[in-house]
Amino acid sequence: MPAHILKDLLIRIGLALGAGVLISIVPVALRNGRYAPSTFRRVFLFTLAGAALIGFFIYSYFLVAPHFASSTHEPAPVVYPLPPAIP
């Protein structure tokens, strides 16, 4: 396997693992925040869950955005030369 393909493959696997870790923080933080005895800890865990969820959406947008065209590029109109003037 060529080195550049292996590098791209490993980068994609690493990015997918990063997204998985980021999204797995949300249910754990929500579950622990629900039963936390301290109000400060509860607020911290709910804030952590919200930040992880927002971070996951931003992260997934940056992973997916290069695969979609950002705007429709219309080709320039074709300009034909004027026909010669008939005397």
PyMOL Python script that loads the backbone (N, CA, C, O; Angstrom):
from pymol import cmd

cmd.read_pdbstr("""\
ATOM      1  N   MET A   1       0.856  -1.168   0.000  1.00  0.00           N
ATOM      2  CA  MET A   1       0.000   0.000   0.000  1.00  0.00           C
ATOM      3  C   MET A   1       0.906   1.236   0.000  1.00  0.00           C
ATOM      4  O   MET A   1       1.839   1.329   0.798  1.00  0.00           O
ATOM      5  N   PRO A   2       0.626   2.175  -0.893  1.00  0.00           N
ATOM      6  CA  PRO A   2       1.449   3.392  -0.929  1.00  0.00           C
ATOM      7  C   PRO A   2       1.342   4.176   0.381  1.00  0.00           C
ATOM      8  O   PRO A   2       0.333   4.117   1.083  1.00  0.00           O
ATOM      9  N   ALA A   3       2.399   4.899   0.679  1.00  0.00           N
ATOM     10  CA  ALA A   3       2.474   5.607   1.965  1.00  0.00           C
ATOM     11  C   ALA A   3       1.395   6.667   2.110  1.00  0.00           C
ATOM     12  O   ALA A   3       0.851   6.840   3.200  1.00  0.00           O
ATOM     13  N   HIS A   4       1.068   7.390   1.026  1.00  0.00           N
ATOM     14  CA  HIS A   4       0.073   8.461   1.159  1.00  0.00           C
ATOM     15  C   HIS A   4      -1.324   7.899   1.406  1.00  0.00           C
ATOM     16  O   HIS A   4      -2.126   8.528   2.096  1.00  0.00           O
ATOM     17  N   ILE A   5      -1.625   6.724   0.853  1.00  0.00           N
ATOM     18  CA  ILE A   5      -2.936   6.116   1.101  1.00  0.00           C
ATOM     19  C   ILE A   5      -3.010   5.615   2.544  1.00  0.00           C
ATOM     20  O   ILE A   5      -4.035   5.771   3.208  1.00  0.00           O
ATOM     21  N   LEU A   6      -1.927   5.016   3.020  1.00  0.00           N
ATOM     22  CA  LEU A   6      -1.890   4.552   4.406  1.00  0.00           C
ATOM     23  C   LEU A   6      -2.021   5.725   5.377  1.00  0.00           C
ATOM     24  O   LEU A   6      -2.712   5.622   6.390  1.00  0.00           O
ATOM     25  N   LYS A   7      -1.362   6.832   5.068  1.00  0.00           N
ATOM     26  CA  LYS A   7      -1.451   8.024   5.916  1.00  0.00           C
ATOM     27  C   LYS A   7      -2.881   8.554   5.954  1.00  0.00           C
ATOM     28  O   LYS A   7      -3.393   8.869   7.028  1.00  0.00           O
ATOM     29  N   ASP A   8      -3.538   8.656   4.785  1.00  0.00           N
ATOM     30  CA  ASP A   8      -4.923   9.125   4.746  1.00  0.00           C
ATOM     31  C   ASP A   8      -5.846   8.186   5.509  1.00  0.00           C
ATOM     32  O   ASP A   8      -6.758   8.635   6.204  1.00  0.00           O
ATOM     33  N   LEU A   9      -5.611   6.885   5.382  1.00  0.00           N
ATOM     34  CA  LEU A   9      -6.432   5.906   6.078  1.00  0.00           C
ATOM     35  C   LEU A   9      -6.284   6.043   7.592  1.00  0.00           C
ATOM     36  O   LEU A   9      -7.276   6.027   8.319  1.00  0.00           O
ATOM     37  N   LEU A  10      -5.054   6.177   8.060  1.00  0.00           N
ATOM     38  CA  LEU A  10      -4.826   6.320   9.496  1.00  0.00           C
ATOM     39  C   LEU A  10      -5.374   7.641  10.034  1.00  0.00           C
ATOM     40  O   LEU A  10      -5.855   7.697  11.166  1.00  0.00           O
ATOM     41  N   ILE A  11      -5.304   8.700   9.234  1.00  0.00           N
ATOM     42  CA  ILE A  11      -5.876   9.985   9.656  1.00  0.00           C
ATOM     43  C   ILE A  11      -7.383   9.871   9.796  1.00  0.00           C
ATOM     44  O   ILE A  11      -7.958  10.375  10.761  1.00  0.00           O
ATOM     45  N   ARG A  12      -8.030   9.208   8.837  1.00  0.00           N
ATOM     46  CA  ARG A  12      -9.488   9.059   8.923  1.00  0.00           C
ATOM     47  C   ARG A  12      -9.897   8.202  10.110  1.00  0.00           C
ATOM     48  O   ARG A  12     -10.890   8.494  10.777  1.00  0.00           O
ATOM     49  N   ILE A  13      -9.134   7.144  10.378  1.00  0.00           N
ATOM     50  CA  ILE A  13      -9.441   6.305  11.542  1.00  0.00           C
ATOM     51  C   ILE A  13      -9.268   7.111  12.825  1.00  0.00           C
ATOM     52  O   ILE A  13     -10.094   7.013  13.732  1.00  0.00           O
ATOM     53  N   GLY A  14      -8.209   7.901  12.908  1.00  0.00           N
ATOM     54  CA  GLY A  14      -7.988   8.731  14.090  1.00  0.00           C
ATOM     55  C   GLY A  14      -9.072   9.772  14.287  1.00  0.00           C
ATOM     56  O   GLY A  14      -9.507  10.010  15.413  1.00  0.00           O
ATOM     57  N   LEU A  15      -9.513  10.395  13.202  1.00  0.00           N
ATOM     58  CA  LEU A  15     -10.577  11.393  13.313  1.00  0.00           C
ATOM     59  C   LEU A  15     -11.889  10.749  13.730  1.00  0.00           C
ATOM     60  O   LEU A  15     -12.643  11.326  14.514  1.00  0.00           O
ATOM     61  N   ALA A  16     -12.168   9.549  13.211  1.00  0.00           N
ATOM     62  CA  ALA A  16     -13.394   8.851  13.606  1.00  0.00           C
ATOM     63  C   ALA A  16     -13.341   8.450  15.078  1.00  0.00           C
ATOM     64  O   ALA A  16     -14.345   8.539  15.784  1.00  0.00           O
ATOM     65  N   LEU A  17     -12.177   8.011  15.538  1.00  0.00           N
ATOM     66  CA  LEU A  17     -12.044   7.674  16.959  1.00  0.00           C
ATOM     67  C   LEU A  17     -12.205   8.917  17.834  1.00  0.00           C
ATOM     68  O   LEU A  17     -12.811   8.849  18.903  1.00  0.00           O
ATOM     69  N   GLY A  18     -11.669  10.038  17.389  1.00  0.00           N
ATOM     70  CA  GLY A  18     -11.838  11.288  18.127  1.00  0.00           C
ATOM     71  C   GLY A  18     -13.298  11.693  18.223  1.00  0.00           C
ATOM     72  O   GLY A  18     -13.753  12.146  19.273  1.00  0.00           O
ATOM     73  N   ALA A  19     -14.037  11.532  17.127  1.00  0.00           N
ATOM     74  CA  ALA A  19     -15.463  11.853  17.148  1.00  0.00           C
ATOM     75  C   ALA A  19     -16.212  10.899  18.071  1.00  0.00           C
ATOM     76  O   ALA A  19     -17.139  11.313  18.768  1.00  0.00           O
ATOM     77  N   GLY A  20     -15.821   9.631  18.081  1.00  0.00           N
ATOM     78  CA  GLY A  20     -16.469   8.664  18.967  1.00  0.00           C
ATOM     79  C   GLY A  20     -16.241   8.974  20.432  1.00  0.00           C
ATOM     80  O   GLY A  20     -17.157   8.859  21.246  1.00  0.00           O
ATOM     81  N   VAL A  21     -15.023   9.369  20.770  1.00  0.00           N
ATOM     82  CA  VAL A  21     -14.728   9.734  22.163  1.00  0.00           C
ATOM     83  C   VAL A  21     -15.512  10.977  22.553  1.00  0.00           C
ATOM     84  O   VAL A  21     -16.044  11.058  23.660  1.00  0.00           O
ATOM     85  N   LEU A  22     -15.584  11.944  21.648  1.00  0.00           N
ATOM     86  CA  LEU A  22     -16.288  13.190  21.949  1.00  0.00           C
ATOM     87  C   LEU A  22     -17.776  12.946  22.173  1.00  0.00           C
ATOM     88  O   LEU A  22     -18.360  13.521  23.091  1.00  0.00           O
ATOM     89  N   ILE A  23     -18.402  12.101  21.349  1.00  0.00           N
ATOM     90  CA  ILE A  23     -19.837  11.869  21.509  1.00  0.00           C
ATOM     91  C   ILE A  23     -20.116  10.932  22.676  1.00  0.00           C
ATOM     92  O   ILE A  23     -21.219  10.949  23.222  1.00  0.00           O
ATOM     93  N   SER A  24     -19.136  10.109  23.074  1.00  0.00           N
ATOM     94  CA  SER A  24     -19.378   9.213  24.210  1.00  0.00           C
ATOM     95  C   SER A  24     -19.335   9.949  25.545  1.00  0.00           C
ATOM     96  O   SER A  24     -19.791   9.412  26.554  1.00  0.00           O
ATOM     97  N   ILE A  25     -18.804  11.146  25.570  1.00  0.00           N
ATOM     98  CA  ILE A  25     -18.773  11.935  26.809  1.00  0.00           C
ATOM     99  C   ILE A  25     -20.189  12.358  27.209  1.00  0.00           C
ATOM    100  O   ILE A  25     -20.491  12.473  28.397  1.00  0.00           O
ATOM    101  N   VAL A  26     -21.053  12.588  26.223  1.00  0.00           N
ATOM    102  CA  VAL A  26     -22.381  13.165  26.488  1.00  0.00           C
ATOM    103  C   VAL A  26     -23.238  12.276  27.393  1.00  0.00           C
ATOM    104  O   VAL A  26     -23.682  12.754  28.437  1.00  0.00           O
ATOM    105  N   PRO A  27     -23.496  10.998  27.049  1.00  0.00           N
ATOM    106  CA  PRO A  27     -24.381  10.226  27.941  1.00  0.00           C
ATOM    107  C   PRO A  27     -23.775   9.956  29.321  1.00  0.00           C
ATOM    108  O   PRO A  27     -24.496   9.889  30.316  1.00  0.00           O
ATOM    109  N   VAL A  28     -22.453   9.802  29.377  1.00  0.00           N
ATOM    110  CA  VAL A  28     -21.811   9.564  30.674  1.00  0.00           C
ATOM    111  C   VAL A  28     -21.953  10.793  31.560  1.00  0.00           C
ATOM    112  O   VAL A  28     -22.281  10.674  32.741  1.00  0.00           O
ATOM    113  N   ALA A  29     -21.709  11.969  31.000  1.00  0.00           N
ATOM    114  CA  ALA A  29     -21.822  13.197  31.789  1.00  0.00           C
ATOM    115  C   ALA A  29     -23.271  13.461  32.195  1.00  0.00           C
ATOM    116  O   ALA A  29     -23.523  13.935  33.303  1.00  0.00           O
ATOM    117  N   LEU A  30     -24.221  13.161  31.314  1.00  0.00           N
ATOM    118  CA  LEU A  30     -25.628  13.370  31.674  1.00  0.00           C
ATOM    119  C   LEU A  30     -26.063  12.424  32.787  1.00  0.00           C
ATOM    120  O   LEU A  30     -26.763  12.828  33.715  1.00  0.00           O
ATOM    121  N   ARG A  31     -25.647  11.162  32.690  1.00  0.00           N
ATOM    122  CA  ARG A  31     -26.024  10.196  33.725  1.00  0.00           C
ATOM    123  C   ARG A  31     -25.386  10.549  35.067  1.00  0.00           C
ATOM    124  O   ARG A  31     -26.050  10.495  36.103  1.00  0.00           O
ATOM    125  N   ASN A  32     -24.115  10.907  35.054  1.00  0.00           N
ATOM    126  CA  ASN A  32     -23.449  11.273  36.308  1.00  0.00           C
ATOM    127  C   ASN A  32     -23.973  12.593  36.854  1.00  0.00           C
ATOM    128  O   ASN A  32     -24.039  12.774  38.070  1.00  0.00           O
ATOM    129  N   GLY A  33     -24.342  13.508  35.982  1.00  0.00           N
ATOM    130  CA  GLY A  33     -24.863  14.795  36.433  1.00  0.00           C
ATOM    131  C   GLY A  33     -26.237  14.687  37.049  1.00  0.00           C
ATOM    132  O   GLY A  33     -26.599  15.494  37.905  1.00  0.00           O
ATOM    133  N   ARG A  34     -27.001  13.709  36.629  1.00  0.00           N
ATOM    134  CA  ARG A  34     -28.350  13.561  37.166  1.00  0.00           C
ATOM    135  C   ARG A  34     -28.328  13.147  38.635  1.00  0.00           C
ATOM    136  O   ARG A  34     -29.195  13.546  39.412  1.00  0.00           O
ATOM    137  N   TYR A  35     -27.341  12.351  39.007  1.00  0.00           N
ATOM    138  CA  TYR A  35     -27.303  11.826  40.376  1.00  0.00           C
ATOM    139  C   TYR A  35     -26.191  12.440  41.223  1.00  0.00           C
ATOM    140  O   TYR A  35     -25.888  11.927  42.300  1.00  0.00           O
ATOM    141  N   ALA A  36     -25.586  13.515  40.761  1.00  0.00           N
ATOM    142  CA  ALA A  36     -24.507  14.146  41.529  1.00  0.00           C
ATOM    143  C   ALA A  36     -25.096  14.870  42.740  1.00  0.00           C
ATOM    144  O   ALA A  36     -26.072  15.608  42.603  1.00  0.00           O
ATOM    145  N   PRO A  37     -24.511  14.667  43.924  1.00  0.00           N
ATOM    146  CA  PRO A  37     -25.064  15.322  45.120  1.00  0.00           C
ATOM    147  C   PRO A  37     -24.760  16.815  45.177  1.00  0.00           C
ATOM    148  O   PRO A  37     -25.533  17.578  45.757  1.00  0.00           O
ATOM    149  N   SER A  38     -23.657  17.238  44.589  1.00  0.00           N
ATOM    150  CA  SER A  38     -23.261  18.640  44.651  1.00  0.00           C
ATOM    151  C   SER A  38     -23.866  19.410  43.479  1.00  0.00           C
ATOM    152  O   SER A  38     -23.857  18.936  42.343  1.00  0.00           O
ATOM    153  N   THR A  39     -24.382  20.584  43.761  1.00  0.00           N
ATOM    154  CA  THR A  39     -24.960  21.407  42.699  1.00  0.00           C
ATOM    155  C   THR A  39     -23.885  21.869  41.725  1.00  0.00           C
ATOM    156  O   THR A  39     -24.105  21.888  40.514  1.00  0.00           O
ATOM    157  N   PHE A  40     -22.720  22.242  42.253  1.00  0.00           N
ATOM    158  CA  PHE A  40     -21.630  22.676  41.379  1.00  0.00           C
ATOM    159  C   PHE A  40     -21.214  21.548  40.430  1.00  0.00           C
ATOM    160  O   PHE A  40     -21.009  21.780  39.238  1.00  0.00           O
ATOM    161  N   ARG A  41     -21.090  20.330  40.958  1.00  0.00           N
ATOM    162  CA  ARG A  41     -20.702  19.192  40.115  1.00  0.00           C
ATOM    163  C   ARG A  41     -21.777  18.912  39.067  1.00  0.00           C
ATOM    164  O   ARG A  41     -21.458  18.596  37.921  1.00  0.00           O
ATOM    165  N   ARG A  42     -23.035  19.025  39.450  1.00  0.00           N
ATOM    166  CA  ARG A  42     -24.139  18.780  38.522  1.00  0.00           C
ATOM    167  C   ARG A  42     -24.112  19.794  37.376  1.00  0.00           C
ATOM    168  O   ARG A  42     -24.247  19.422  36.210  1.00  0.00           O
ATOM    169  N   VAL A  43     -23.939  21.070  37.709  1.00  0.00           N
ATOM    170  CA  VAL A  43     -23.868  22.109  36.674  1.00  0.00           C
ATOM    171  C   VAL A  43     -22.655  21.891  35.783  1.00  0.00           C
ATOM    172  O   VAL A  43     -22.735  22.050  34.565  1.00  0.00           O
ATOM    173  N   PHE A  44     -21.521  21.525  36.396  1.00  0.00           N
ATOM    174  CA  PHE A  44     -20.310  21.269  35.616  1.00  0.00           C
ATOM    175  C   PHE A  44     -20.518  20.115  34.636  1.00  0.00           C
ATOM    176  O   PHE A  44     -20.123  20.215  33.474  1.00  0.00           O
ATOM    177  N   LEU A  45     -21.132  19.026  35.088  1.00  0.00           N
ATOM    178  CA  LEU A  45     -21.312  17.865  34.210  1.00  0.00           C
ATOM    179  C   LEU A  45     -22.313  18.158  33.093  1.00  0.00           C
ATOM    180  O   LEU A  45     -22.113  17.721  31.960  1.00  0.00           O
ATOM    181  N   PHE A  46     -23.384  18.890  33.396  1.00  0.00           N
ATOM    182  CA  PHE A  46     -24.330  19.244  32.338  1.00  0.00           C
ATOM    183  C   PHE A  46     -23.693  20.201  31.332  1.00  0.00           C
ATOM    184  O   PHE A  46     -23.956  20.105  30.133  1.00  0.00           O
ATOM    185  N   THR A  47     -22.864  21.116  31.811  1.00  0.00           N
ATOM    186  CA  THR A  47     -22.145  22.016  30.903  1.00  0.00           C
ATOM    187  C   THR A  47     -21.151  21.239  30.055  1.00  0.00           C
ATOM    188  O   THR A  47     -20.999  21.512  28.864  1.00  0.00           O
ATOM    189  N   LEU A  48     -20.472  20.271  30.663  1.00  0.00           N
ATOM    190  CA  LEU A  48     -19.546  19.421  29.914  1.00  0.00           C
ATOM    191  C   LEU A  48     -20.277  18.632  28.836  1.00  0.00           C
ATOM    192  O   LEU A  48     -19.780  18.508  27.716  1.00  0.00           O
ATOM    193  N   ALA A  49     -21.453  18.095  29.161  1.00  0.00           N
ATOM    194  CA  ALA A  49     -22.231  17.345  28.175  1.00  0.00           C
ATOM    195  C   ALA A  49     -22.668  18.249  27.027  1.00  0.00           C
ATOM    196  O   ALA A  49     -22.592  17.856  25.863  1.00  0.00           O
ATOM    197  N   GLY A  50     -23.119  19.444  27.346  1.00  0.00           N
ATOM    198  CA  GLY A  50     -23.526  20.379  26.291  1.00  0.00           C
ATOM    199  C   GLY A  50     -22.360  20.803  25.422  1.00  0.00           C
ATOM    200  O   GLY A  50     -22.485  20.880  24.200  1.00  0.00           O
ATOM    201  N   ALA A  51     -21.224  21.080  26.051  1.00  0.00           N
ATOM    202  CA  ALA A  51     -20.041  21.479  25.280  1.00  0.00           C
ATOM    203  C   ALA A  51     -19.553  20.337  24.397  1.00  0.00           C
ATOM    204  O   ALA A  51     -19.138  20.572  23.263  1.00  0.00           O
ATOM    205  N   ALA A  52     -19.597  19.096  24.903  1.00  0.00           N
ATOM    206  CA  ALA A  52     -19.174  17.951  24.100  1.00  0.00           C
ATOM    207  C   ALA A  52     -20.114  17.742  22.920  1.00  0.00           C
ATOM    208  O   ALA A  52     -19.666  17.400  21.826  1.00  0.00           O
ATOM    209  N   LEU A  53     -21.408  17.944  23.129  1.00  0.00           N
ATOM    210  CA  LEU A  53     -22.367  17.776  22.036  1.00  0.00           C
ATOM    211  C   LEU A  53     -22.181  18.855  20.974  1.00  0.00           C
ATOM    212  O   LEU A  53     -22.190  18.557  19.780  1.00  0.00           O
ATOM    213  N   ILE A  54     -22.014  20.089  21.396  1.00  0.00           N
ATOM    214  CA  ILE A  54     -21.768  21.178  20.440  1.00  0.00           C
ATOM    215  C   ILE A  54     -20.440  20.962  19.732  1.00  0.00           C
ATOM    216  O   ILE A  54     -20.337  21.173  18.523  1.00  0.00           O
ATOM    217  N   GLY A  55     -19.425  20.543  20.475  1.00  0.00           N
ATOM    218  CA  GLY A  55     -18.129  20.253  19.865  1.00  0.00           C
ATOM    219  C   GLY A  55     -18.212  19.129  18.854  1.00  0.00           C
ATOM    220  O   GLY A  55     -17.553  19.179  17.816  1.00  0.00           O
ATOM    221  N   PHE A  56     -19.021  18.106  19.146  1.00  0.00           N
ATOM    222  CA  PHE A  56     -19.189  17.006  18.196  1.00  0.00           C
ATOM    223  C   PHE A  56     -19.834  17.492  16.914  1.00  0.00           C
ATOM    224  O   PHE A  56     -19.414  17.091  15.828  1.00  0.00           O
ATOM    225  N   PHE A  57     -20.849  18.349  17.009  1.00  0.00           N
ATOM    226  CA  PHE A  57     -21.506  18.855  15.802  1.00  0.00           C
ATOM    227  C   PHE A  57     -20.555  19.716  14.975  1.00  0.00           C
ATOM    228  O   PHE A  57     -20.536  19.612  13.749  1.00  0.00           O
ATOM    229  N   ILE A  58     -19.779  20.554  15.623  1.00  0.00           N
ATOM    230  CA  ILE A  58     -18.806  21.379  14.897  1.00  0.00           C
ATOM    231  C   ILE A  58     -17.735  20.501  14.264  1.00  0.00           C
ATOM    232  O   ILE A  58     -17.351  20.714  13.114  1.00  0.00           O
ATOM    233  N   TYR A  59     -17.255  19.522  15.011  1.00  0.00           N
ATOM    234  CA  TYR A  59     -16.227  18.599  14.526  1.00  0.00           C
ATOM    235  C   TYR A  59     -16.744  17.795  13.335  1.00  0.00           C
ATOM    236  O   TYR A  59     -16.031  17.620  12.347  1.00  0.00           O
ATOM    237  N   SER A  60     -17.978  17.308  13.426  1.00  0.00           N
ATOM    238  CA  SER A  60     -18.530  16.532  12.315  1.00  0.00           C
ATOM    239  C   SER A  60     -18.766  17.414  11.097  1.00  0.00           C
ATOM    240  O   SER A  60     -18.634  16.945   9.967  1.00  0.00           O
ATOM    241  N   TYR A  61     -19.114  18.688  11.306  1.00  0.00           N
ATOM    242  CA  TYR A  61     -19.284  19.586  10.165  1.00  0.00           C
ATOM    243  C   TYR A  61     -17.959  19.762   9.424  1.00  0.00           C
ATOM    244  O   TYR A  61     -17.924  19.719   8.194  1.00  0.00           O
ATOM    245  N   PHE A  62     -16.877  19.960  10.166  1.00  0.00           N
ATOM    246  CA  PHE A  62     -15.580  20.142   9.520  1.00  0.00           C
ATOM    247  C   PHE A  62     -15.078  18.860   8.869  1.00  0.00           C
ATOM    248  O   PHE A  62     -14.285  18.921   7.929  1.00  0.00           O
ATOM    249  N   LEU A  63     -15.521  17.699   9.350  1.00  0.00           N
ATOM    250  CA  LEU A  63     -15.137  16.451   8.704  1.00  0.00           C
ATOM    251  C   LEU A  63     -15.918  16.219   7.416  1.00  0.00           C
ATOM    252  O   LEU A  63     -15.387  15.655   6.459  1.00  0.00           O
ATOM    253  N   VAL A  64     -17.174  16.652   7.388  1.00  0.00           N
ATOM    254  CA  VAL A  64     -18.044  16.359   6.254  1.00  0.00           C
ATOM    255  C   VAL A  64     -18.040  17.481   5.226  1.00  0.00           C
ATOM    256  O   VAL A  64     -18.266  17.220   4.045  1.00  0.00           O
ATOM    257  N   ALA A  65     -17.792  18.714   5.635  1.00  0.00           N
ATOM    258  CA  ALA A  65     -17.901  19.875   4.751  1.00  0.00           C
ATOM    259  C   ALA A  65     -17.036  19.788   3.494  1.00  0.00           C
ATOM    260  O   ALA A  65     -17.498  20.226   2.441  1.00  0.00           O
ATOM    261  N   PRO A  66     -15.823  19.257   3.529  1.00  0.00           N
ATOM    262  CA  PRO A  66     -15.034  19.216   2.289  1.00  0.00           C
ATOM    263  C   PRO A  66     -15.635  18.329   1.205  1.00  0.00           C
ATOM    264  O   PRO A  66     -15.261  18.447   0.038  1.00  0.00           O
ATOM    265  N   HIS A  67     -16.563  17.442   1.571  1.00  0.00           N
ATOM    266  CA  HIS A  67     -17.131  16.532   0.587  1.00  0.00           C
ATOM    267  C   HIS A  67     -18.353  17.113  -0.121  1.00  0.00           C
ATOM    268  O   HIS A  67     -18.892  16.483  -1.030  1.00  0.00           O
ATOM    269  N   PHE A  68     -18.793  18.296   0.278  1.00  0.00           N
ATOM    270  CA  PHE A  68     -19.939  18.934  -0.344  1.00  0.00           C
ATOM    271  C   PHE A  68     -19.510  20.258  -0.963  1.00  0.00           C
ATOM    272  O   PHE A  68     -18.673  20.971  -0.410  1.00  0.00           O
ATOM    273  N   ALA A  69     -20.082  20.575  -2.101  1.00  0.00           N
ATOM    274  CA  ALA A  69     -19.764  21.847  -2.746  1.00  0.00           C
ATOM    275  C   ALA A  69     -20.367  22.980  -1.919  1.00  0.00           C
ATOM    276  O   ALA A  69     -21.527  22.913  -1.512  1.00  0.00           O
ATOM    277  N   SER A  70     -19.575  24.012  -1.678  1.00  0.00           N
ATOM    278  CA  SER A  70     -20.066  25.111  -0.854  1.00  0.00           C
ATOM    279  C   SER A  70     -21.014  26.024  -1.627  1.00  0.00           C
ATOM    280  O   SER A  70     -21.911  26.626  -1.037  1.00  0.00           O
ATOM    281  N   SER A  71     -20.829  26.129  -2.917  1.00  0.00           N
ATOM    282  CA  SER A  71     -21.735  26.932  -3.728  1.00  0.00           C
ATOM    283  C   SER A  71     -21.766  26.335  -5.128  1.00  0.00           C
ATOM    284  O   SER A  71     -20.867  25.601  -5.539  1.00  0.00           O
ATOM    285  N   THR A  72     -22.815  26.670  -5.833  1.00  0.00           N
ATOM    286  CA  THR A  72     -22.919  26.157  -7.197  1.00  0.00           C
ATOM    287  C   THR A  72     -22.120  27.067  -8.113  1.00  0.00           C
ATOM    288  O   THR A  72     -22.380  28.267  -8.200  1.00  0.00           O
ATOM    289  N   HIS A  73     -21.170  26.496  -8.777  1.00  0.00           N
ATOM    290  CA  HIS A  73     -20.342  27.265  -9.695  1.00  0.00           C
ATOM    291  C   HIS A  73     -20.929  27.131 -11.093  1.00  0.00           C
ATOM    292  O   HIS A  73     -20.935  26.050 -11.682  1.00  0.00           O
ATOM    293  N   GLU A  74     -21.413  28.233 -11.603  1.00  0.00           N
ATOM    294  CA  GLU A  74     -21.946  28.218 -12.956  1.00  0.00           C
ATOM    295  C   GLU A  74     -20.820  28.556 -13.912  1.00  0.00           C
ATOM    296  O   GLU A  74     -20.031  29.467 -13.660  1.00  0.00           O
ATOM    297  N   PRO A  75     -20.748  27.825 -15.000  1.00  0.00           N
ATOM    298  CA  PRO A  75     -19.690  28.148 -15.958  1.00  0.00           C
ATOM    299  C   PRO A  75     -19.944  29.509 -16.598  1.00  0.00           C
ATOM    300  O   PRO A  75     -21.079  29.980 -16.676  1.00  0.00           O
ATOM    301  N   ALA A  76     -18.875  30.115 -17.045  1.00  0.00           N
ATOM    302  CA  ALA A  76     -19.007  31.416 -17.707  1.00  0.00           C
ATOM    303  C   ALA A  76     -19.792  31.234 -19.002  1.00  0.00           C
ATOM    304  O   ALA A  76     -19.635  30.224 -19.689  1.00  0.00           O
ATOM    305  N   PRO A  77     -20.629  32.200 -19.333  1.00  0.00           N
ATOM    306  CA  PRO A  77     -21.400  32.055 -20.571  1.00  0.00           C
ATOM    307  C   PRO A  77     -20.473  32.058 -21.785  1.00  0.00           C
ATOM    308  O   PRO A  77     -19.444  32.733 -21.813  1.00  0.00           O
ATOM    309  N   VAL A  78     -20.873  31.288 -22.770  1.00  0.00           N
ATOM    310  CA  VAL A  78     -20.079  31.192 -23.992  1.00  0.00           C
ATOM    311  C   VAL A  78     -20.358  32.423 -24.845  1.00  0.00           C
ATOM    312  O   VAL A  78     -21.513  32.743 -25.129  1.00  0.00           O
ATOM    313  N   VAL A  79     -19.307  33.103 -25.246  1.00  0.00           N
ATOM    314  CA  VAL A  79     -19.443  34.303 -26.073  1.00  0.00           C
ATOM    315  C   VAL A  79     -18.968  33.940 -27.475  1.00  0.00           C
ATOM    316  O   VAL A  79     -17.807  33.595 -27.692  1.00  0.00           O
ATOM    317  N   TYR A  80     -19.893  34.027 -28.408  1.00  0.00           N
ATOM    318  CA  TYR A  80     -19.559  33.730 -29.794  1.00  0.00           C
ATOM    319  C   TYR A  80     -19.153  35.021 -30.493  1.00  0.00           C
ATOM    320  O   TYR A  80     -19.670  36.090 -30.168  1.00  0.00           O
ATOM    321  N   PRO A  81     -18.238  34.934 -31.446  1.00  0.00           N
ATOM    322  CA  PRO A  81     -17.868  36.151 -32.179  1.00  0.00           C
ATOM    323  C   PRO A  81     -19.048  36.625 -33.035  1.00  0.00           C
ATOM    324  O   PRO A  81     -19.878  35.835 -33.484  1.00  0.00           O
ATOM    325  N   LEU A  82     -19.089  37.933 -33.240  1.00  0.00           N
ATOM    326  CA  LEU A  82     -20.168  38.492 -34.056  1.00  0.00           C
ATOM    327  C   LEU A  82     -19.971  38.072 -35.511  1.00  0.00           C
ATOM    328  O   LEU A  82     -18.841  37.986 -35.991  1.00  0.00           O
ATOM    329  N   PRO A  83     -21.069  37.815 -36.203  1.00  0.00           N
ATOM    330  CA  PRO A  83     -20.924  37.470 -37.626  1.00  0.00           C
ATOM    331  C   PRO A  83     -20.455  38.703 -38.413  1.00  0.00           C
ATOM    332  O   PRO A  83     -20.729  39.838 -38.023  1.00  0.00           O
ATOM    333  N   PRO A  84     -19.764  38.473 -39.494  1.00  0.00           N
ATOM    334  CA  PRO A  84     -19.306  39.630 -40.282  1.00  0.00           C
ATOM    335  C   PRO A  84     -20.494  40.429 -40.824  1.00  0.00           C
ATOM    336  O   PRO A  84     -21.539  39.875 -41.164  1.00  0.00           O
ATOM    337  N   ALA A  85     -20.300  41.731 -40.891  1.00  0.00           N
ATOM    338  CA  ALA A  85     -21.369  42.606 -41.393  1.00  0.00           C
ATOM    339  C   ALA A  85     -21.538  42.398 -42.891  1.00  0.00           C
ATOM    340  O   ALA A  85     -20.555  42.320 -43.627  1.00  0.00           O
ATOM    341  N   ILE A  86     -22.764  42.310 -43.331  1.00  0.00           N
ATOM    342  CA  ILE A  86     -23.058  42.134 -44.758  1.00  0.00           C
ATOM    343  C   ILE A  86     -23.208  43.527 -45.378  1.00  0.00           C
ATOM    344  O   ILE A  86     -24.006  44.339 -44.911  1.00  0.00           O
ATOM    345  N   PRO A  87     -22.420  43.795 -46.448  1.00  0.00           N
ATOM    346  CA  PRO A  87     -22.517  45.146 -47.048  1.00  0.00           C
ATOM    347  C   PRO A  87     -23.794  45.370 -47.816  1.00  0.00           C
ATOM    348  O   PRO A  87     -24.002  46.452 -48.365  1.00  0.00           O
TER     349      PRO A  87
END
""", "prot")
cmd.dss("prot")
cmd.show_as("cartoon", "prot")
cmd.util.cbc("prot")
cmd.orient("prot")
